[in-house]
Amino acid sequence: MARQKITVTRETETGLNTHFRVTGQGEITRGRLADQVEAGQHEGYHVRRVDGRRIIASNPIGSEADNLG
């Protein structure tokens, strides 16, 4: 499965991403995307729990050049 493009479309004032645009699906909520990621529908992404919330994150690619520094 090819990695689908996922972009943030809305966030709260504190920076919590709440809505995403997924190729072929339009805009979806964080909860719906988290369900899809947990079901294995989005290669290259995983879900973390932060303060009881499910947060979508891309998997590390193993390149030092791609890391924040």
FENNOR-V257313 format. One record per pair of residues at least 4 apart in sequence whose C-alpha atoms are under 8 Angstrom apart, sorted by the first residue. I is the first residue (numbers start at 0). GAP is how many residues later the second one is. Records with the same first field share a line. If there is no record, write none. Layout:
I: GAP + GAP
This chain:
0: 42
1: 41
2: 39 + 40 + 41
3: 18 + 19 + 38 + 39
4: 17 + 18
5: 14 + 15 + 16 + 17
6: 13 + 14 + 15
7: 9 + 10 + 11 + 12 + 13
8: 8 + 9 + 10 + 11 + 12 + 18
9: 7 + 8 + 9 + 10
10: 4 + 5 + 6 + 7 + 8
11: 4 + 5 + 6
16: 13
17: 11 + 12
18: 8 + 9 + 10 + 11
19: 7 + 8 + 9 + 10 + 13
20: 4 + 5 + 6 + 7
21: 4 + 5 + 6
27: 4 + 5
28: 4
29: 4 + 24 + 25 + 26
30: 4 + 23
31: 4
32: 4 + 23
33: 4 + 13 + 20 + 21 + 22
34: 4
35: 4 + 5 + 6
36: 4 + 5 + 6 + 8 + 9 + 10 + 19
37: 8 + 9
43: 14 + 15
44: 11 + 12 + 13 + 14
45: 10 + 11 + 12 + 13
46: 7 + 8 + 9 + 10
47: 5 + 6 + 7 + 8 + 9
48: 4 + 5 + 6
49: 4 + 5
60: 5
61: 4
62: 4
